[in-house]
Amino acid sequence: MSKKVDVAAVAASVQEFYATNNAERRKQLDEDLCLFKNRFSCDDTIAACILLMGPRYPANVQYFGAISLYETIRHRYEECVANVTLMEVLKSFLIENLTSSAHVQMQSITNKLSSALAMLSLYCMPDVWPDPVATLTNIWAAQPELLLRVLAEIAAEFSNIHMPLTQRSKLKTELHKTSEDIIRIISTVMGAEDASPSTRQAAVECVEQWVKLPGVGLHQWTPVLSVVFGAVSDDSAALTNLLNILAANDELTSIDQLVQDICQYITTAGAQIIAAELAEDIQSEDVVSLVSAVCTIAVTSVPTLLRQAKHNPALLCDLCSLFSSICSCDGAYAIDEMISDLPAPFFMTLREHLGAAATGSKHDVLSSVARAVSSYYADVCRAAVDKMSYPPADRFDEYDNSQKEQFARYRMARSEVSIDAYFMMGKDTLQFLNRELGAAIEKGDLCRTECVMFFWETVADYLSETDYPEICGNLELCTRLSSIGEGADADRLANTTMKHLHALSHLVQEHDNAAELEGHVIRLVLPFVSRKAVSKEALRTLEKYVSERSKGIMVVGDDISQVCYSFFMDDHNEQALRLEALKCIGYVLSMRPSIDVMVCDAVRNAISNLPSEHLPEALPLVSQLLDHALFSNPTSACALAKSAVLVFGHYSPTASPLCTSIRQWLESFAKNMPFHAIDEWLSLIYQIVKKNYKTLRANGENSLPTISNAILIAGQTLAESHEPCVVRLASQVLAAIASQSISYGDEAPRLLLASHGPALVKTIFLRIQVELLRPTVEYLAEVLFFFAKEFSQETRNVINGLEHGDSPLVAAMFREVGNLRNFKQMTLRLNNASRKDTRSTTGAISLETVQWNIVNAILSLK
């Protein structure tokens, strides 16, 4: 058939390629054989391939001929289709070869020829070969397995074709029309009682490939899927593949009945398959893949399941029960099992959807659903204490590095267990954690104690004032940890405890009895400052509390200074940590009484009791004192300024002069940025824009410089500060200004915000992607909501230019610009997603800044 191609020489090269041990010769042969497919004309190449697949040649030569034929059709399809004679010869050869030899030749050759025929049919549809499915069905009616395998390849090869977009779109439409014929063929085969297991397997693979076809109408396949699920009940690999394919189909969630049928299958037959696989080998890759696929499709199905659960939550409860049992399976993770973390996304997604509904109009409808599934969250949390506890150090040392890394990732993957339980069970979860903590401490089980403390740390950001009884109970239990011994387990427990106390700081500092609680916490922290393995976390936590300069800190100020001074003077400690200790000393010194402090306190008491008629005389004196004291002793001065704003701002004759003083204060603040006590300034500014906005705006244009400087100070602080409490205050200031401008229909402040808009939007968007307290995220969400609603296009343009600005979560966030509550929820989800990848840390303070704090403190003492 071919005059130009020396087929025998090609066959000899193939055989030599497999036989030789000479690497250089093998490389040369490989290069020559790769050129074979393009060296000759298309018809000569195809003719040679056909000859190479003749019975006279061994299997490796035949396979080379088959793969070369496939590659020639794939890359030179235009030449194949343009030559009608060549196309017919090629089609006839492929059909005849598969018909006569599929059952006797090597499976790899049959598979490649099936792919070649599928590729040829795709390039010929619909003009050259109008209906290849009908043709092949007629030819192979008596060979259904072969027919199904080729039909599966037609769908599978669609992703490998190269053709113009319009032609590809036309071909996809033809394939969608053909789906009905494929479904009838599969239904017929699956319904035949005499169908062999291999034929049924071919039908399953055919379904898998056609359902993956882009744009396929999944609703068409719903009737046959139930039969297919029955066929794969004995093949976990096939079931895994089918579930993954369906989970990836965007149309799945729009077909409620299909979702319900799949989940029903998972909780019945699927649960039995999983149980059987686990009993045989809990660590096998097949069982891990199957459980992962089941969890993935369950996550996708959550919205649909909730719609159905309004009427009957039984199916959702069955799923929760299955996943709860997987979470609590026997054995240590990374050693005995690798599946107990896989249901975590399902429980998290379900909790988030129920939480979103609880803040909206569907609260009453879904509250019964939440109650129905809450017990499973409790079960998961209870089991997690066992599963997520580190093994004792001597046993953990036996883990290899890979197993240790796997266990660390496992803890991160399941880190929201206590958050899930808290949102579903409320106080009961905290009470459970305290009971577990007390029992673990009583038994001296350091690893279990650390795990419970880890749960407390992760849930701390979500707690509120209503949880104070449980928080105080936890702090009382923590006092029993001050005498823990040495060793890796004790060090891990101490570090987790420090992180936990740090996470609770915002609640401790806002408690009615904050002074006593702060002293209690400081006494817990101080013993661990000198402990080498714990110093970093202990100082980080200590600095968090001391930086607030509260009265409670003064009670233990001498103890703080003594411990931190000893740490600072020890040359063996890390330089960065020594500076942190020095910083804590500076905060304590800055709180010592001075003349200005006493004067401010006296004046504040005086003006609070001063008759109104004397207020005009007192204002200039107070303003003069504050001009100096706001910089020398900002804590006492800002307390005086807050009182002055309330007293003079609500008395008409002094309101306007007060606004002039406020403008001067903020102008001075703006010129002296950054400032070591910026938190005090921001607290004062927040009171002004929150509680005295109306008084301020009564001065018309004269008030605009004050508002402009407030925006400038808060914006700069937001961009530069690493202090959580400072960032929160800056966010509150901006949120208050945005809210007031809308509430009062105030156009001038609105335009002031707009003038700072690009920088503020950029800063806020970057901030909400790092670790922040939940209230801070919500304040930032309010500001971002203002810009997104009032200046929608400009805001989108700024964010689109930033990293992650085009993510699906951001797009979802912008879809909620009509609803502040939903917008906040989406912003919190973006923050949570970002925190899993990157946890922000407190920035290192320079030695110069530490010295500046101490110098100011010493000057104030003088």
C-alpha positions, 0 to 999 in steps of 0.5 A, spaced: 500 500 500 505 504 501 511 505 496 514 511 500 515 508 507 519 502 509 514 499 513 519 493 515 524 498 517 520 502 522 518 495 525 525 494 526 526 500 529 520 499 534 523 492 536 530 495 537 527 501 541 524 496 546 530 491 546 536 495 546 540 497 553 544 503 550 541 509 552 544 513 546 541 509 541 534 509 544 534 516 544 536 516 537 531 511 535 525 515 539 527 521 535 526 518 529 520 514 530 517 521 533 518 524 526 515 518 523 508 521 523 509 527 520 515 525 515 510 522 510 504 524 506 497 523 510 495 517 506 502 514 506 503 515 513 496 512 515 497 506 510 504 504 513 500 504 520 495 499 518 501 495 515 504 495 522 498 493 525 498 486 521 498 480 524 506 479 522 508 484 527 509 483 534 504 486 539 509 492 541 509 494 533 502 493 533 501 498 538 506 503 535 502 503 529 495 504 533 498 510 537 501 513 531 494 512 527 491 516 533 496 521 533 495 522 525 488 523 525 488 528 531 493 532 528 492 531 521 485 531 521 484 536 515 487 532 510 484 525 513 477 528 512 478 532 505 480 526 502 474 522 502 477 515 499 482 515 505 477 517 510 472 511 508 478 506 508 480 509 515 473 508 517 473 501 514 479 499 517 478 501 524 471 498 524 473 491 521 479 491 526 475 492 532 470 487 530 474 482 528 480 483 533 477 486 539 477 480 543 483 477 541 489 483 541 492 486 546 487 491 550 492 497 550 491 496 542 484 496 542 483 502 547 487 506 542 484 504 536 477 505 539 480 512 541 482 513 534 475 511 531 472 516 536 476 522 534 475 520 526 467 520 528 468 527 531 472 530 526 467 527 521 460 530 524 456 532 522 457 533 514 462 527 512 459 522 517 452 525 519 450 519 525 456 515 527 452 513 533 447 510 529 452 507 524 456 503 529 450 501 533 447 497 527 454 494 526 455 492 533 448 490 535 451 484 537 457 486 541 454 491 546 460 492 550 465 494 544 459 499 542 459 502 549 467 503 549 467 506 543 461 511 544 464 512 551 471 514 547 467 519 543 465 523 549 472 522 552 475 525 546 471 531 545 476 535 550 482 533 545 480 535 539 482 542 535 478 546 531 475 553 530 470 555 536 464 555 531 465 548 529 467 546 536 460 549 538 456 546 532 459 539 534 457 540 541 450 541 539 450 535 535 453 531 541 448 533 545 442 531 540 446 524 540 445 524 548 438 521 547 440 515 543 446 514 548 441 514 554 437 509 550 442 504 548 445 504 555 438 503 558 437 497 554 444 494 555 443 495 563 436 492 563 438 486 559 438 480 564 444 476 560 448 482 560 455 480 562 459 484 568 464 487 563 458 490 559 455 493 565 462 496 567 462 499 559 455 502 560 457 505 567 464 508 563 460 510 558 455 514 562 461 517 566 464 520 560 457 523 557 455 526 563 462 530 563 461 532 556 461 540 557 454 543 557 450 536 557 443 536 560 444 532 566 436 532 567 436 527 561 441 522 564 437 522 571 433 516 569 439 512 567 443 514 573 439 510 578 440 504 574 448 506 574 448 507 581 446 500 582 451 497 577 457 500 581 455 498 588 460 493 588 466 497 585 468 503 589 473 506 584 467 506 579 462 509 584 468 514 586 469 516 579 461 517 578 460 521 584 466 526 583 463 527 576 456 529 578 459 533 584 463 537 578 457 538 574 454 545 575 447 543 573 446 538 579 444 543 584 438 545 580 435 538 580 432 537 587 430 530 586 437 527 583 440 530 589 435 527 594 436 520 590 444 521 590 444 522 598 439 517 599 443 512 595 449 515 599 446 514 606 444 506 604 448 503 599 453 508 599 454 507 607 454 499 606 460 500 601 464 504 606 463 500 612 465 494 608 471 498 605 473 500 612 472 493 615 477 490 610 482 496 610 481 503 613 487 506 610 486 503 603 487 509 597 480 506 595 476 508 601 479 515 602 478 516 595 470 514 596 469 518 602 472 524 599 467 523 593 461 522 598 463 528 602 464 533 596 458 531 593 454 532 600 457 539 600 455 541 593 448 538 595 447 542 602 443 548 599 438 543 596 438 538 602 436 544 606 430 546 602 428 539 602 429 539 610 424 544 611 419 539 610 423 532 612 430 533 615 430 525 616 435 525 610 440 530 612 440 527 619 442 520 616 448 524 612 450 527 618 450 521 622 454 517 617 459 523 617 459 523 624 461 516 624 467 517 619 469 523 624 470 518 630 472 512 626 477 508 630 485 509 630 490 515 630 490 519 624 496 519 619 497 512 623 491 508 623 486 512 618 486 518 613 479 519 613 476 522 619 478 529 617 474 529 610 467 530 613 469 537 616 467 541 610 460 538 610 459 540 617 462 547 616 458 548 610 451 546 613 453 550 619 454 557 615 448 556 611 444 555 617 447 561 620 446 565 614 438 563 614 438 565 622 440 572 620 434 572 615 427 571 614 428 564 614 430 563 621 423 560 623 423 555 618 430 552 619 430 553 626 427 546 627 432 543 622 438 546 626 435 543 632 435 536 628 442 536 626 445 539 632 446 533 636 451 530 631 455 537 631 456 535 639 458 528 637 463 530 632 466 535 637 466 530 643 469 525 638 474 530 636 477 531 643 480 524 642 482 524 635 485 531 635 489 530 641 497 529 640 500 523 642 504 523 648 511 526 646 515 519 646 509 516 641 509 522 637 517 522 636 516 515 633 512 518 627 516 520 621 516 527 618 511 526 613 506 523 619 507 529 623 506 534 617 500 530 616 497 530 623 499 538 623 495 539 617 489 534 620 488 539 626 488 545 621 483 542 617 478 540 623 480 547 627 473 549 626 470 543 630 468 547 636 466 553 632 461 549 628 459 546 635 458 553 638 454 556 633 449 550 633 449 548 640 451 555 644 453 555 651 452 547 651 459 547 647 463 551 652 460 548 658 462 541 655 469 544 653 470 546 660 468 539 663 473 536 658 478 541 660 477 540 668 477 532 667 483 532 663 487 537 668 485 532 674 488 526 670 494 530 668 493 528 661 497 534 658 495 532 651 488 532 652 488 538 656 492 542 650 486 539 645 481 542 649 485 549 650 486 549 642 478 548 641 477 554 646 482 558 642 479 557 635 472 559 638 474 565 642 473 570 636 466 568 636 464 569 643 460 575 646 458 578 652 453 573 654 458 567 654 462 571 660 460 565 665 463 560 661 469 564 659 470 566 667 470 558 668 475 557 663 480 562 666 479 559 673 481 552 670 487 555 667 490 557 674 491 550 675 496 550 669 501 554 672 505 548 675 505 544 669 512 540 668 517 540 663 517 537 656 514 537 649 507 536 651 507 541 657 511 546 652 505 545 647 500 546 652 503 552 655 503 555 648 496 553 646 494 556 653 498 563 651 494 563 644 487 562 647 488 568 652 490 572 647 484 570 643 480 572 649 483 579 650 477 583 647 472 580 651 476 580 658 478 587 657 470 589 656 468 585 662 464 589 667 470 586 672 475 587 667 481 590 672 480 583 676 480 579 670 486 582 667 490 581 673 488 574 673 490 573 666 497 577 667 498 572 673 497 566 668 502 569 663 508 571 667 510 565 669 511 562 662 515 569 660 522 566 662 520 559 659 524 558 652 519 554 648 513 559 650 517 566 651 514 568 644 507 567 645 507 569 652 510 576 651 505 576 645 499 575 649 502 580 655 503 585 650 496 585 648 493 586 654 499 591 657 498 595 650 491 597 653 494 601 659 488 599 663 487 600 670 487 592 671 494 592 668 497 597 674 495 592 679 500 588 677 505 593 673 510 592 678 510 584 677 510 585 669 516 590 670 520 585 674 519 579 670 520 583 663 526 587 666 529 580 668 528 577 661 531 583 657 537 583 661 538 576 659 543 576 653 541 568 651 534 570 649 532 572 642 533 580 641 526 580 638 523 577 644 528 582 649 525 588 645 518 585 646 519 585 653 522 592 653 516 594 650 511 591 655 516 595 660 514 602 656 507 601 657 507 600 664 511 606 665 507 610 661 501 609 666 505 611 672 501 618 675 504 625 673 502 632 674 498 632 668 494 626 669 492 628 676 490 635 673 486 632 667 483 627 672 481 634 677 479 638 671 474 632 668 471 632 675 470 639 675 467 640 669 462 634 670 459 638 676 460 645 673 453 649 673 451 651 665 452 658 666 460 657 668 461 653 662 463 658 657 469 661 662 471 654 663 472 652 655 478 656 654 482 653 660 480 646 658 482 647 651 489 650 653 490 644 658 488 639 652 493 642 647 499 640 651 496 634 655 493 630 649 501 629 647 504 628 653 499 624 657 494 622 652 490 617 656 488 622 661 487 627 656 483 623 652 478 621 658 478 629 659 477 631 652 471 625 652 468 629 658 469 636 655 465 634 648 459 631 652 459 637 657 460 643 652 457 640 646 450 639 649 450 646 651 449 651 645 453 657 647 459 653 648 458 648 642 461 652 636 467 654 640 468 646 642 468 645 634 473 649 633 478 646 639 476 639 636 478 641 629 485 644 632 486 637 636 485 633 629 489 638 625 495 637 630 494 629 631 494 629 623 501 632 623 504 628 628 502 621 625 504 616 627 503 616 635 505 611 640 498 612 643 494 613 637 489 608 640 487 614 645 486 619 639 482 614 635 477 613 641 476 620 642 475 621 635 470 615 635 466 618 640 466 625 636 463 622 630 459 617 633 455 621 639 457 628 637 456 628 629 450 633 629 453 638 634 459 638 629 455 638 623 451 644 625 458 648 624 457 647 616 463 648 612 467 649 618 466 642 620 469 639 614 476 639 616 475 635 622 471 630 618 477 630 613 482 629 618 478 624 622 478 620 615 486 621 614 488 619 621 483 613 621 485 611 614 493 612 615 492 608 622 488 602 618 494 602 613 500 602 618 498 599 624 499 592 627 495 592 633 488 589 633 485 594 638 488 600 634 485 597 627 478 596 630 478 603 633 480 606 626 475 601 623 470 604 627 471 611 626 471 610 618 464 606 619 461 611 623 463 617 618 460 613 613 454 611 617 452 618 619 453 621 612 448 616 609 443 617 615 443 625 615 443 625 607 450 629 608 453 630 601 459 633 603 462 628 608 460 623 603 464 627 598 470 627 603 470 619 603 470 619 596 476 623 595 479 618 600 476 612 596 481 609 592 486 608 598 481 606 603 478 601 599 485 598 597 487 598 604 480 595 607 480 590 602 487 588 604 486 588 611 480 583 611 484 578 608 488 577 614 487 575 621 482 580 625 477 580 630 470 579 628 468 585 630 473 589 626 471 585 620 464 587 621 466 595 621 470 594 615 465 591 611 460 597 613 465 601 610 466 597 604 459 596 603 458 604 603 463 605 597 460 599 594 453 602 594 455 609 593 460 608 588 459 601 585 463 602 579 469 605 582 470 600 588 469 594 583 475 597 579 480 598 585 478 591 587 479 588 581 486 591 580 488 587 587 490 580 588 484 576 589 480 581 587 477 577 582 475 571 586 468 568 586 467 570 594 469 577 592 464 577 586 459 574 591 460 579 596 458 585 591 452 581 589 449 583 596 450 591 595 443 591 597 443 588 603 448 590 609 447 584 613 448 579 607 454 583 605 457 582 612 456 575 612 460 574 605 466 579 608 466 574 614 467 568 609 472 572 605 476 573 611 475 566 614 477 563 607 484 568 607 485 566 614 486 558 613 492 560 608 495 566 611 495 567 619 497 574 620 502 576 626 503 582 630 509 586 626 515 587 630 516 594 633 523 597 632 528 599 638 527 606 636 519 606 638 520 602 644 525 607 646 520 613 644 515 610 649 519 610 655 522 617 654 515 619 654 513 616 660 519 618 664 518 625 661 511 625 664 514 622 671 518 629 671 
